[in-house]
Amino acid sequence: MGAETSINQLVTLNNIDDHDAYLMSTGNNEVFIYIHNKDETREVDFGEEGSAYADQPICKIQAAENNKFFMIGIPSKRALGFFGLNRT
C-alpha cells in the first residue's frame, strides 16, 4: 500500500491470534488486512471467482462475527460479494 493511498473504512477482526487486526478498504478500491501490533499490511486475494470485483469501487466492507467470511458492496455491479477469510 502506497503512502498516498487513503483509507476509506476499517472493520475490527476479533480473535485473530491475539493481534489487533482490521479489514481495511482503500481509495484505490483494494481490500487489505492490517495488523496493527505487527505493523503489517496484507492484500486480500479475492480468488478467481472474485476477479469480477477487481478495481471496482467498494462502498462497504463488513466481516462476519466469527471472522470466517467478509462482505464487500460493489455499487457498479449492483452486487454484494461474500468471501472466505483465510485467518493465517
Number of C-alpha atoms within 10 A of each C-alpha: 12 6 5 8 11 13 14 16 17 19 16 17 23 16 13 15 9 8 14 16 23 20 23 22 24 17 14 17 18 19 24 18 21 23 17 12 10 10 9 11 16 13 13 15 15 17 10 7 8 12 11 12 20 14 10 16 18 23 15 16 21 19 21 14 12 11 18 13 15 18 16 20 19 19 13 11 12 7 11 16 15 17 17 14 17 10 12 5
